[in-house]
Amino acid sequence: MKNKFAKTQLSEKVKNTKFAKQILKGETNMIKKVAIITNGGDCPGLNAVIRAIVKTAETHGVECYGYIEGYKGLLENNYIKLESNGSASGLLHRGGTVIGASNSTNLFNYPVEENGEKVYKDMSYKAVENVKEAGFDCIFTLGGDGTQKSARDFTLRGLNIIGVPKTIDNDVAHSEITFGYNTAVSVATEALDRLHSTAESHHRIMTLEVMGRYAGWIALESAIAGGADAAIIPEIPYDIDKIVEKINKRKEEGKKFSIIVVSEGAKPKDGDITVKKTLDDGKGLDNIRLGGIGEKLARDLEELTGMVARNTTLGYVQRGGTPTAFDRVLSTKYGTKAMELALEGKFNTLVTLKNGKLDSVPLEDVVGNNKEIGARSGGTESTSIKRVTMDDDLVKVARNLDICLGD
């Protein structure tokens, strides 16, 4: 069967290879064997992406494998074969990832034991050696900002990589929307619906802490969908007095309760983020675990308003479980597009969605100014993540609805 992408324009990197003429003639696929890694936090839709890659690969005679526990699997050379009538069957509706994930593995600065002491070494070359010995022509990296930063770094070590944007925070650069985000917003919205009834019954302030380390997309969109009175996000350091004004205004109007959504990475003006725990996972990783801003905000508001305030932290509930229909379709689109890019030889790119259409950008563009090898941490000036901007439609909608943004 002729390659359906035979007449597609080949990338500069592959057009002069020994396979190029064969591809253009439709005699063969350039690739025969690919592997998938799922890295970072788990996310609704990961399994659907895996399924889509596997089924598309099989359609074109390509073998598909999955590395176990993300980048850790590359180092340990631990992978399994994925087949639509076997290990990759029944994945569309399942949450999590059947090949596991790791959010604390940086192979460019990896902890090893020497003489009874923990030291950090660059183990990326060993991982590259493993991939090449296994004969994988392309690695699909399903992950967020940190995962795609490492993906770019591995391209500099000689691997062919195609990234797929995964994060419920919706903050991967150049991606209109990431899979898993819609499910997280839906979960947060349902929580707000439930908090409304109890807040109104007891005349309380209810704060809902949602995920959003550096970007407030979940908080902002769920606040609009769930009819919240305030949305406090990382991009706008909040003035507590502005939130109090909003609550007092509602009381004057006869509304004796208020609902506030707050991103885990939000912080007061002239203040800092609320850190739950400091980790020791090594350079290049986010070594702080956030949590507690919702509780802090509830305490402060109770003291300043005289109203009883209670906090609910959604936490991992947002990550787990069945993806929404929207995320199932989006994940499938991303997975099939990723495999198409591989068949076309368009490596070292990230699948994107622009103006509702599938596209791709070079991983270099995703990395932005974060050029240092092994530097994965998000949230710095050099990191090219997608944050909420003040001219975004969601911000305009929130302000028109008189939702307090803390400024």
N, C-alpha and C positions, 0 to 999 in steps of 0.2 A: 504493500500500500504506500502511495506517495505521501511524503510529509506535507501536511496541510499548510505548513509555514515555509514551504520551499522558496516562494517568491518574496518573502519578507526581507526587508533590508537588514543585512547582517551588521552587527556592531563592528567598530573599528578593530576591536581586540581580536575578533575571530575571523574576519573576512579573508585573511591570508593564510589560514591554517589549512592543513591537508584535508580537513573535512568540508571546507567551504564549497568546493565544486560539487561534491556529492550532495550536499544539502540543497543547493540551488537546482540540482537535477531531480531532487526528490528521491534519491536513492537510499538515504539513511538519515537518522536523527544524529545530531552531533553528540548528544548525550545518551548514555545507556543506563546509568545508575546514579540515583540521587538519594540524599538523606535529609531528614527534618530534625530540627531541635526546637523545643519549646522552652523558653527561658524567662526568668523573672517570675512575678506572681502569677498564679493560675487565673484564668479568665474565661467567662462563658463564650463559647464559640471556637476555642482552640481545637477541640476535636473535630468540629465541622470543617475547619481549614485543613487539618490533616486528611480528612476523608476526601476533600475536593482535590488536593494535590495527588493523593494516591490514585483516585479514579481517573483523573486526567492523565497521569503518568501511564497507567495501564492501557488507556485508549491508544497511546502512542508507543507502546512496546518498551516502556522504560521501567526498570525495577526501582522500588521505593523502600527505604529503610528509615528507622527512627532511632536517634541517639537517646539514651536513657538519662534523664535528669539534666537536660540542657547542656551547657558547655562542659559540665563535669563529665558527661558521656564521651566527649571528644578526647579528653585526657585519658580516661580509663578504657577507651576503645570499646565501649559497651553500647551495642546497638542491636536492634531486632528488625526482621523483615516485616513490612506492612503490606497487607493485601486486603482488597475490598471484600473478599469472601472469607476472610479470616480475622486477623488482629485489628483490621481497620473497618470492621463491619459494625453497623448499629451505632455509629458515632454522632450522627447529626444532632440529636437532641440531648446528648450527654454533656454535663458540665465537666470542668477540670480538663486534664490531659492524660491520655492513656500511656504516654511515654515519659511522664514526670517532668518536673521543672526544678530549677535552682535559681534563687535570687541572691546568692552570696558567693558566686564563683567568678573570679576574675583571673583567667589563665595567664594574663600578662603580669600578674603579681599574686602568685598562688602560695598558700602556706604549706610548707613541708617541714619535716622534722630532721634535724641534723645534730648529732651528738647530744640528743636529749632536749634540744631547744627548737622552738618554732622560728623558722626563717621564711622569708618570702622570695620566691624565684619566678622568673619568666618561663612558664611551661608551655607557652604558645607554640614553640617549634615542635615539641613532642606531639601536640595535638594535630598540627599540620601534617606531620609524618604519618600519624595514624590514619588520617583522612585519605592521604594519597596512597598508602599501602592498601587501604580497603577498596580503592578504585572508584571513589565517589567523584562524579563530574561536577556536581553542584551541591551546595548545602543551603537549605532554606532555614532562615533564622526567624522564628516567630517570637517577637518581643517588642519591648518599648525602647525608650531612649538609650538606656545603658546597653541593652542587647544589641542594638543596631550600631552603637559606637564600637563595641567589640567586633561586630561583623565587619565594619569598615577596616579595623585594624588587621583582621585576618586576611582581608583582600591584599593588604600590603605584604603578607607572608606567602601569597601565592594561591590562596583558595578562591574558587568561584562561589560567590555568595549572592543570594536574592533574599531580601528582607521582606517580612510581612508585618505591618504595624499592629501591635497588640498592646493595649492598655485600657483599663476601664477609666483612667483619668483623661483620656482623649487628648493627650498632649504631645504626640509624636509629630515632629516638624513635617510640613508639606502634606499632611494627611487631613482631609476634610473631616473624616470621622473614622475612628478605630473600632474594630469589633469588640464587643463586651461592654462598651460604653452605654449603649441603649438599654441593655439588661440592668446595669447598675443604676441608671436613672429611674427605670421602672420600679426597681426594688425600693429605692429611696422615696419615690412618689407614693408607693403603697404605704410605707411607714408613716409618711406625713398624713395621709388620709386617716390612719388609725390614731395618730397623736392628736389630730383635731378634735375627735370626739371626747377623749379623756381630758384634754386641756380645757375645752368648753365646759365640761361637766364640773370640773374642780376650780375653774377660774385661775388657771396657772399659766406660767410661761414655760413653754416646752422648747428645748434646744435639741436639734438633731445633728450629731457629728457624722459627716460622711467623708469618704476618701477624696483625696485631692491634695497631693503633697506640695506641688508647685503651681498647679493650675486649678481654677475653681469651676470647671465646666459642670461637674455633677451637682454641686451645690446650687449653682445658678439655674440650671435647667429644671432640676427637681423642685426648686422653690417656685418657679413659674407654674410648673405642672401641678404642684400640690397646694397652691394657694398660700404659700408662706408669707409672713409679714416682713422678713428680713433674710438676706442671703449674704453671708460674710465669707469672702474669698481671699486667697493669698495675694492676689494682685492689688487689693485695696486694703492697706493696714487700717483697721477700724478705730473709730472714735466711739468709745462706750457711751458717751453722752448723746450721740446721734441715735443710737439704738434705744436708749431710755426715752428720748423724745418721741420716738415712734410708738413705743408701748404706752406712754402717757396719753398721747393723742388718741389711741384706740380706746383707752379707758374713758376719756372725755366723750367719746362717741357712743359709749355704752357697751363696748366690746371688752369684756373682762378677761380676755386671754390673748396670748400671742404665740406665734410659731416662728422659730428661727432656725434656719439651716446654716451650718458652719463647716467649711472645709477643714480637714485635719491640719493643713499647713497655714491656716489663717493666723494673723498676729495683730496685736493692738499697735496703734501708732506709737512710735518711740519705744516699742517693745520687741520681743522676739518670739519665735515659734515655740510651742509647748512640746518639750521632749520627754517621752516616757522612759526611754532607755538608751544608753550609748553602747554600741557594739564594738567589737574588735575584729572585723572581717578583713582588714587590710586596706591599703591605699587603693583608690580608684572606685570604691564602693560607698554607698550612702550608709554611714556607720551610726546613724541616729534613727531610732524608732519613734515616730511621732504618735501622739495620743494625749488627750486630756484637755484640749482647747474647749470642747463642748461643756465639760464639767466646770472649767474655770469661768466661762462666760455665764453659765447658769448661776454660779455663786455670786459673781459680781452684780448680775442683774437683780437677783433676789435682794441683795443688800441695798442697791440703789433705788429700787422701785417699791420695796415692801411687799411684793407679791411672791408667792411660792413659785420656785423655779425648779424644774427637773430636766435632766439630760438623758438622752438615749444615744448610744454610740453603735452604729450599724456594723462597723468593722468588716469582718470577712464574709458576712451574709451577702454583701454586695458582689463578692467574687464567685461564690459558689452557685450550684444549681443549674437548671435548664436555661439555655439562652432564649431570648425572645425570637419570634419569627423574623423580625428585622435583622437581628444579629446572625441568625442561621443563614439567611440569604446573603448578607454582607460577607460573612466568613467564607461562604462557598464561592462568591465572586472573587474575593482576594486569593483564595487557594488555586482556583483555575487560572487566574491571570498570572500568578507566580510561576506555575508550570509552563504556561505559554511563553513567558519571558525566557525561561530556561531553554525551551526548545528553539527559540529564536537566537540563543546565544547572547542575550542581553544581561550579562552578569554584573555583579557589584552595584545593584540597584535596589530600590525599595518600591514595592507596589503601593500606589496611592489612588485616592479617589478625588478627582477634581471636577467641580461643577457637575457632579453626578456621574462622571465617566471614569472608568478605570484607566490608569496611566502609571508612569513610573518616574522616579528621579534618581540620580546617582547617590550612592551612600555618602559620598563626600559632601553633598548638599545637605544631607540630614545631619551630619556631624557638625556642620557650620564651623565655628571658630574653635571647637573642642578638638584640636589637632594632636595633642600629646598621646602617644601610644600608651594604651592601658588606662587612660583616665576616663572613667565611665560615669562619674557622679553627675547627676542632674542638678538643676537649680542654680548653677553658676552663670556668670555673665557670658562665659564662652560656650555654654550649652545652648543648642538651637531647638529647645522644646517649644511647643505651641501653647502660649498663655492666652488668657482672656484679655482682649484689648478694650479700651473704653469706647471705641466706635463700633464694637460688635453689636449685631442686631439684638442679641440676648440682653445685653446691658441696656440698650435703648428701651426694649420691651419692659424690663424690670422697672426702670425709672418711670415709664409712662403708667405702670400699674401701681406706682407709689410703694414699691418694695424697697425697703431700706437696704443700702449696700454698705452702710457704716461710714459714709463720708459726707 
